[in-house]
């Protein structure tokens, strides 16, 4: 298996210049690659989605461990490099394009293993959450600040909309903090390897209401939740809804656990069924 450093050198020898705009920072530490691979708990022949394979440092490790890999890469020059490097592997499938525009759910894999590009990490995780367990397991590298948000507790400064959405249906665990010096070029922040496991159950019809309410609440973190919801969705008795859901009337969005958000969404859907009002954007 080629080392991460040798793959980076091969890429540079071809005249490639990393793009800051695309969040291109390449892993050069083999030990970190091994930690990601161990965290992914691969089974022989398992189908894996990799978003942002870059120069193939992680891809090579996945293939060596017997995985079948669907790799989505936006950069045309990197795609050319990957075809030269791995084109002869029958278990390597390269999709050239923007992962935010490609219907990833139509690809065979049910597990995501990736060193995610910094510039799409949060929007991609929002999108994957909406797929209701389509990806049962994820082992991903993200910015350290994103890892802190994903594992933050209610009432803390890092607790965010992304936290509320993802942890409503998934277990999230930080496996390892990764120094910025494990990458070339060296980024401005550290990273982290994070494991995300689907817990369920699927929200079904509750999901859209849950998302609308949480988005409205986190638009104005300093306001009480009742006031935030009135501003975003006027004409409703949000104090009554909060009371029925067992939530204090003066609570703020960042103070509610995912379970409390679910309770609020249930009450909103219950009233919608009685035709008293409808929660909508």
Number of C-alpha atoms within 10 A of each C-alpha: 8 11 16 25 18 12 19 20 14 15 19 12 9 10 10 14 11 17 11 12 8 14 16 22 22 25 26 21 17 16 11 21 22 14 14 25 19 11 18 22 11 17 10 11 13 16 20 27 25 25 26 26 26 29 26 23 24 26 27 22 20 24 20 11 15 15 21 23 26 23 24 22 22 18 16 11 16 20 22 13 18 21 14 10 15 17 14 9 12 10 16 21 16 18 15 16 14 15 18 13 7 13 9 18 13 8 12 13 19 16 20 23 26 24 28 22 21 20 13 16 18 17 12 15 13 15 12 17 21 15 12 18 18 16 19 16 20 21 25 25 27 23 24 21 13 20 24 17 18 26 21 18 18 17 14 11 11 19 22 22 20 22 24 29 22 21 22 22 20 20 16 20 15 18 17 17 17 19 15 19 16 21 20 16 17 14 19 9 12 17 24 24 24 26 23 22 19 21 15 14 11 14 15 8 10 14 17 16 22 24 18 17 24 26 20 21 25 21 16 18 15 13 16 18 30 22 20 23 26 17 14 17 17 12 10 16 12 20 18 14 20 23 13 14 18 12 20 15 16 13 14 21 30 25 16 20 18 19 12 15 23 23 19 24 25 19 18 25 19 14 15 13 11 9 9 10 15 16 17 10 10
